[in-house]
């Protein structure tokens, strides 16, 4: 009995206590700003300035109704010669639809191309496979900010500017960085017994990939697609540069928070807008947290 007590006491080392304290502090740094922002969003503008760190009752729930009514973006439409034609107003329901199309379509195309390319480089010994692996690593190292101007000119020249199809084609590349490496490690770790048996029975490489390999990696595919979907949902820079005439919610939030007139100039209203746009992602995370946390492991699939 004494030995067991001593063993339990010896497991509590100063190093573990320090790690625990650091994790608690890190968790607080994530949640405290979130709670503070929610508190600000439920105040009037005067209360937010006068009492920024205290809870002020009653809560100003009307801020969220104001956001729903006032959240809009005006897009100026110009002709081929640069002349001004009109201003189109887009409200939250329009931006929600554009965001859904942009996030779902572009993330699916991107993750599908990454998955297929990673499968080819992992399961075949073509000379080009090593070149593709090297390109992915180099693309992860080099900054991409300098290529935006050239990408914009190419999209305009090809007629892809302000086009959802153009955005999908732009995202149909294998430069997925970490996603490519995870898929590559997953496919390399799969045994080749099933694929060799199928090929002996006459299955083609396409059949092997679609009916054997991809079903085994479907959980990984869904998880990485979901993470990429969240990334595209929160992305405002890409629609701002390449897709400005069809504003997404993140792009609209950027314009709304930069306003100097109207309801958008008040800080509580800006915070309420941020939380309203975060709500769909929060719901998705609550319903898919087990898949997000459980399906991805370092180096491949977690069964």
Secondary structure, DSSP 8 states (H G I E B T S, - for coil): -HHHHHHHHHH--HHHHHHHHHHHHHHHHHHHHHHHHHHHHTS-HHHHHH-TTS--SS--THHHHHHHHH-EEEEEEE-TTS-EEEEEEEEHHHHHHHHHHHHHHHHHHHHHHHHHHHHHHHH---HHHHHHHHHHHHHHHS--GGGHHHHHHHHHHHT-TT-HHHHHHHH--S--THHHHHHHHHHHHS-SHHHHHHHHTT--HHHHIIIIIHHHTHHHHHHHHHHHHHHHHH--HHHHHH-TTS--HHHHHHHHHT-SSSGGGSHHHHHHHHHHHHHHHHHHHHHHHHHHHHSEETTEE--
